[in-house]
Amino acid sequence: MPPKPDGHALGDTVRHVHPPGFARIPHLTQVVTAGRLVACSGQVALDVNGAVVGGDDLGAQAERTFENLGRALGAVGGSLDSVIKLTLYVVDFQAQDLTTIARALQSTFSADRMPANTLVGVQALARPNLRVEVDAWAVVPDLEGEVAE
């Protein structure tokens, strides 16, 4: 394997962060930072033990998914207010699901801080009981290299 670069095109160190309380999954990193720019892998409605939260209730799953996203961002000094872009993946999306997703977004983000977002209907997610997954881009304050791993 070639050596890992010290920096990124942005001129900042790239860090791969595995926040406490999240499952270590061999094929992904929960959070990657490049300076103040943060990419969060898809978050889903799992509790700290890996059990699905919310059953088949899309709204309950969305709520837990956003809580998990907030925890992931918190590990690198960010918060949900740091989010600039979301992609939401909803299993078997139907038009009526838009109301549920909109409600979850509105209860998570203030109207004047709503991130850009894209909603994609998908056939399935990594686990059969999951209904929604959200990945995100964020910009966090300069932390002078401090992250929780």
C-alpha positions in Angstrom: 0.0 0.0 0.0 1.2 3.5 -0.7 1.9 5.7 2.3 -1.0 7.7 3.6 -0.6 11.4 2.7 -0.1 13.9 5.4 -2.6 16.3 4.0 -5.5 16.7 1.7 -6.1 19.0 -1.3 -7.5 21.5 1.2 -4.0 21.6 2.8 -5.2 20.0 6.1 -4.6 16.8 7.8 -7.1 14.1 7.2 -8.3 12.2 10.2 -10.3 9.0 10.4 -12.4 9.1 13.6 -14.2 6.2 15.3 -16.3 7.9 18.0 -16.9 6.1 21.3 -20.3 4.4 21.5 -20.4 3.5 17.8 -19.8 0.0 16.4 -16.4 -0.4 14.8 -17.2 -1.6 11.3 -14.2 -2.9 9.3 -15.2 -1.4 6.0 -16.1 2.1 7.0 -15.0 5.1 9.2 -17.8 6.9 11.0 -16.3 10.4 10.6 -13.5 11.7 8.4 -12.2 15.2 8.9 -10.0 17.4 6.6 -9.4 20.5 8.6 -12.8 22.0 9.5 -14.6 19.9 6.8 -16.3 16.8 8.1 -17.8 13.9 6.3 -20.1 11.5 8.3 -20.8 8.1 7.1 -24.5 7.0 6.9 -26.1 7.1 10.3 -29.1 4.8 11.1 -31.5 4.2 14.0 -29.3 1.9 16.1 -28.7 2.1 19.8 -25.3 1.6 21.4 -25.9 -2.2 21.5 -26.7 -2.3 17.7 -30.4 -2.8 18.1 -32.8 -1.0 15.8 -34.7 1.8 17.5 -38.2 2.7 16.5 -39.4 -0.5 15.0 -41.0 0.1 11.6 -41.9 3.7 12.5 -40.1 6.0 10.0 -40.5 9.1 12.3 -39.0 7.3 15.3 -36.1 6.0 13.2 -35.5 9.4 11.7 -35.3 10.9 15.2 -32.8 8.4 16.4 -30.8 8.7 13.2 -30.4 12.4 13.7 -29.5 11.8 17.4 -26.7 9.5 16.2 -25.6 12.0 13.6 -25.3 14.6 16.4 -23.2 12.3 18.5 -20.9 11.5 15.6 -20.4 15.2 14.9 -19.9 15.9 18.6 -16.9 13.6 18.6 -15.1 16.1 16.3 -16.4 19.3 18.0 -19.4 19.8 15.8 -23.1 19.6 16.3 -26.2 19.4 14.1 -25.9 23.1 13.6 -22.6 22.4 11.8 -24.3 20.4 9.0 -24.2 22.0 5.6 -25.5 19.0 3.4 -27.6 15.9 4.1 -28.5 13.0 2.0 -31.4 11.0 3.3 -32.1 7.4 2.1 -35.6 6.1 2.7 -36.6 2.5 2.1 -39.6 2.0 -0.1 -40.3 5.8 -0.2 -43.9 6.8 -0.8 -45.2 10.4 -1.2 -46.7 10.3 2.3 -43.3 9.7 3.8 -42.3 13.2 2.8 -44.4 14.6 5.6 -42.7 12.4 8.2 -39.2 13.2 6.9 -40.0 17.0 6.8 -41.3 16.9 10.4 -38.1 15.1 11.5 -36.0 17.7 9.7 -38.0 20.6 11.1 -37.7 19.2 14.7 -33.9 18.7 14.3 -32.8 21.9 12.4 -34.1 25.4 12.8 -35.7 27.0 9.7 -32.8 29.5 9.3 -30.1 26.7 9.7 -31.7 24.0 7.5 -28.9 22.3 5.6 -29.1 21.6 1.9 -30.5 18.1 1.5 -31.4 15.4 -0.9 -33.9 12.6 -0.3 -33.5 9.3 -2.2 -35.9 6.4 -2.2 -34.0 3.1 -2.0 -35.0 -0.5 -2.1 -33.1 -1.5 1.0 -30.4 -0.6 3.5 -27.7 -2.7 5.1 -30.0 -4.2 7.7 -33.6 -5.3 6.9 -35.4 -3.4 9.7 -33.8 -0.1 8.9 -36.1 2.5 7.1 -33.8 5.6 6.9 -30.1 6.4 6.7 -28.6 9.9 6.7 -25.1 10.9 5.7 -23.8 14.4 6.1 -21.2 17.0 5.4 -20.4 19.6 8.1 -18.0 22.4 8.9 -16.9 22.5 12.5 -14.9 25.1 14.5 -11.1 24.8 14.4 -10.3 22.4 17.2 -6.5 22.6 17.0 -6.3 18.8 16.4 -8.5 17.6 19.2 -11.0 14.8 18.4 -12.6 12.0 20.5 -11.6 8.5 19.3 
